[in-house]
Amino acid sequence: MISSESIVKYERDGVVVLRDVLSPQVISELSDALEQNMRSPGPWANEYAANSQQGRFFDDYVNWSRFDAYKTHALSGALPETALALMQKTSGRFFHEHVLVKEAGNNQVTPWHNDEPYYGVDSQNNVSLWAPLDPIPEKIALRVILGSHRWGKKFIPRKFADQSPYVASASEYEPLPDSQQLDDAKNIECFEAMPGDIVAFHFRTLHSAPSTFNYPDRRRVVSFRYVDSDAVWSTRPWKTSPPLEPRSLKPGDFLNDGRFPLIKTL
């Protein structure tokens, strides 16, 4: 059950932390799937610290059809129920999963960004469920600028590899504010979390994460992304991430496609 207070906070701030949502069994199954995923990356996997002396920074996405635990928990149980509750809908669609692993000693900061400009969908009502598989102390925790999903601005996304913008300029989009300016924002909330907790945030919410350079353990996270039934296929002035092909979908079409499974309340 998601409290009304949590729903109000999500609407107001664009983020809320929910405690003890996922059982130890779910965490174990997701951890096993992630280990398999790292041994057998998908076609869109990235190694952001490749060929360096620092700790590994691995990410991959859209592998739910290859690993049963991703698929099972994305489409049934606590995750879709939580997504629908926060979106206040009885149905929606699973967009994709995204795994992020920073090993101890990685010196790369995840830059300030919001997720919407990376994606090839337009959705007013959506949620990312950021599920840690390891304890996340404040030192390496996700940071969020509260209320940034309501700014009404479209930002040019940044590359994770070198933090450079995807393009210099684009119609209707503006550069992200300077990183130091965002670091100094007064309305930042930091989310310590434990396995079983979920940090839920809107696709437009600005967020970042520190490095693990002076941290002795790894930070493994699986994010599950959901949209409501009004979400539509879209294009961007750059290659989207994930780089899904349109197939039969045209801009403005509802996501009536097997790649975006339907979720419903029971």
N, C-alpha and C positions, 0 to 999 in steps of 0.2 A: 504494500500500500504506500502511495506517495502522498504526503501530507499536503493540505491546501497551502500551508506556509511555503513549502518547497516549490510549488507551482507558481505562487506569486513571486517568489524570489527569482525563479527562472525567467519569468516574463519581464521583470523589472531590470535585472542585472545581466541577463543573458548567460548566466552560469549558476549552478548550484551543486554542492557536494552532497551525495547521498551515502549514508553509512550502512555497511553490512548488507548490501543488496545481493551480492553473489555468494553462493555457498563455497566452502572449501573444495567440494567435489568439482564444481564448475571451474574454479581457479586451477585445480590440478589438471583438468582436461584441456583447458586453454593453454596452460603451460606446456603440456606434452605436444599439442598441435604447433605451438610456436617453435619448439625445438625442431620438430620435423620440418617446419617451414624454413628455418635457418639452414638446415642441411640440404633442403631442396627448394631454393628460391624460385619464385615465379618470374615471368618474362619482364616485369617492371620493377624488380627489386633494385635497391640502391645500396652502395657501400660508400658512405660519405667520408670515411677515414681510410679508404683503400691506399695501400702502399705507403703507410706512414707508421710511425713508432707509437702512436697513441692508441687508446682503446677503440674498439670497433663501434661504429654507429651504423646500424642496419635498419633499413625499412623496406616494407613490401606491402602490397595491397591486392585486393580482388582475388583472393585465393580460397574463398569460402566453398567453392565447388570442389576443391581438392582435399580439404581437411575437414573431416566430419564434425569436429568440435566447433569450429568456426560456424559452420552451417547450422548445426543443431541449436546453438545458443543464440545465434543471430535471429533465427526465425521462430523460436518458441521459448517460453519461460520468462525469466525476470527481465532480460534486456529489452525485447520488444514491448513487454507490458510497461516498463518504465518509460520507454520512448513515447508510447501512445498517451500515457498519463500526462507527461510533460507537454506534449503537443495538444492535449485535450481533444483527442480524436479517437474514434473507434476503429479506424483503419488507416493504413499508410503503406509505405514501401521501404524495404531495406535497400540502401544505396550501395554500400560496400564496407568492408572491414579494412583496417590499416594497422599494421604492427610497427612499433618503433622500439628499438633496443639500443641503449647506450651502455656500453661496457664501462667498467671502472677505468678512469684515466683518459676519457675522451674530453678533448678541450674545446669542442664545438658547441656554441650556444645556438639553440633553436631560435631563429630571429622572430621578432614581432611580426605577426601576420594574422589574417583571418582566412578561413578555409573557402568561403564562397567563390572568390575569383579564380581559384584553381579548378573548380568543378564545372562540368558541362551540364548542369541542371540549374534551373531557377526555382527557388522555393522560399516562400515567406515563413513557413512554419516547419521547423526542422530541429534536429538535435544530434550532436555527437556524444556518445557515451564512452568516456575515456576510462578504461578499466586497468589499473595497475596490477601486475602479477608479483611485484616486490614491494616492500615497504618504501614509501616515498617521503623522506623527511623534508622539512622546509628548504634545506640547502639545495635540493635538486628538484623542487616541486614546480608544477605548472603554475604560471602567473597569468592573471587575466585582468584586463581593464574593464571594470564594471560599467555596464550600460553602453559599451561601444557598439553593440549590435543595433542601437537606435540612432547612431550618428547620421544615417542616411547618405553615407559616402561609399563609393566604390574605389577600392585601392588596387594598384598594380601589384601583383604578388611578387615575392622574392624567392630566389633559388636557395635551397637549403645548403647546397655545396659551398657557395661563396657569398651568400646573402646579397647578391646583385639583383636588380629588378629584371623581370622577364623582358620588358621592353622599356624604352626611354619615355614613351608617351603613348596614349591611346584615348580615343574618343570616349567620354563619359567616365573615364578612370583617372585617378590622380595618384601621385607617388605617396607612399607611406610617409608619415612624419619621421623625422630623424630618430634613430634608435635611442639616443640619450634622452631626447624629449619624451619618448614613450616610457623609458625607464624611470623618469622622474614624475610620471603621472601620479596624482594624489589618490586616485581611486583604484589602485591595484590591490587585488586580493590573491593571496598565495594559498595553494591547496595541498597541505600535507594529506597523505592518504595511505591506507593499508590495503592489501589484497582483500577483495570483497567490496570495497568502496567503489563508487563511481563519481567522477567529475563530469557533469553534463553541461554542455555549452552549445550555443547557437552558432551556425555556420558563419555569421557575421561578427562574432565576438573576437576581439583582438586578444591574442595570447602568445606566450613565449615560454621557453624553458632553459634553465642554466645548463652548463656543461657538467660532466661528472669528473672533472680533472683532479680535484682533491677529495674525491669520494671513493671509498674502498670497494663498493659493490656495484652491480649492474642495475639498470633501470629498464624493466620490460613493461611495455604497455600494449594493449590491444584496444583500438577505438572502433566502435560500431556506429555507423552513420545511418540516420533515418530521415525520411521526409514524409509529409502528409500526402494525401491523395491528389492534391492540387498541384503538386510539383510538375514541371514540364522540362522537356529536353531543351538545351540551349547551346550556344557557341560562345567562344571567347576570342579576343584578338590574339591569342597565343594557343599553343598546344595545351590541352587540358590535362589535369592530373586527378584521377587516372585517365590515360589517353584512350578512352572508350570510343569505338567507332559508332557512327549513328545507325548503321544498318538501315532499317526502314523508318527510323525516327527523324522527324523534321523539327526545327525550332518551333516551340509552342505546343508540341505534342505531349500528351500525358504519357507517363512512363509505363505504358502497357507492353512490357517486354519482360521476358523470362529472366533477364539479368538483374531485374529489380523486383524481387519477390514481394507479394502482397503480405502484409501482416494485419491481423485483426484481433480485437479483444475477444476473449472467450465468453 
